[in-house]
Amino acid sequence: MHKELQDILGLIRGQTTPLALATLLRVEGSSYRRPGSRLLTDGEKILRGSLSGGCLEGEVLGRSVDVLADGQPRLLRYDLRGETDLVWGSGSGCEGVLDILVERLDPASPPTWLIWIEDVPRHRRALRLATSLEGAFPRRRLEEEESPGAEEALEVIPPPVSLWILGASDDSRPLVRLAKELGWQVGLLDHRPAFARPERFPEADLVLSGHPAQRIPGLELDGRTAVVLMTHNYLKDLEALRLLGLSGAGYLGLMGSRARSAKMVAELAAEGISCGSRLHSPVGLDLGAEDPETIALAVLAEIQAAFQGRAGGPLRTTRTRVSPP
């Protein structure tokens, strides 16, 4: 689940009057934003989000006034191909056909599909939400099949990345702060009670003390979970990695030198334990990082790339589709 969507959900919960939510459901061709992008408004100003590079926001804001007035959703289609993009904006990069749904939300009685989305972080299961693109009143439903209907738009909403940091030294602080800025769920674990204190990491969702053998079996580690080991204690990292190799965590990052990592992997292999391609050590992308802040940036960038199935190299050397924020 993206940070933008988390912020929108928080704003909806904090309001007492109806709001209008615009969702980019489908794109034919290219677009500045991807399907699933949202814009929340009270009819006067944009509260959070965007749908384009700025060329459609004013138009959608105007249509939201009508939706708030009569409560009827609008399914809007904008064709921005060719020279039309220059009319709507100024060559902002919207060069496709966009289907946008604008609907009124009453915070006092939210629709069922919104409750489904709110449950995603708690249940840690991806949500497949199909929205009808035909008829006067678009309908939403849970999609269980691999492909939606011909006149439906499918949105897959994964749970947010869960990051566990093993080691509560000062160099863990920027890792916590930056991860929370991304909307990730963040927990810390340290065998030293004096270090594992919530007041030292106020942004963290959970701070635990205890030895790895005591705590790791009780952690919920799934395929969207990343664990970064940075206790700077060889035996504690080895103890943790022994358990993590048998866990369902999707990413394991080990701080330290290549020689240290190789020795640890060899010891575990002798015990019949392998972390496979999940283990990244030295952890992080090669950004020339030298201080805790830039190291945190390198680590989080590698985790993001790993969960997206990307190599993390420069976009200019790939044919990867660019998706601006």
PyMOL commands that set and color helices and strands:
alter all, ss='L'
color gray80, all
select helices_A, chain A and resi 3-13+57-70+84-88+112-123+170-181+198-200+212-218+234-244+258-270+276-278+292-307+315-317
alter helices_A, ss='H'
color red, helices_A
select strands_A, chain A and resi 19-30+38-41+46-49+74-79+95-105+127-132+140-142+152-157+162-166+185-190+206-209+225-229+251-254+279-280
alter strands_A, ss='S'
color yellow, strands_A
deselect
rebuild
show_as cartoon
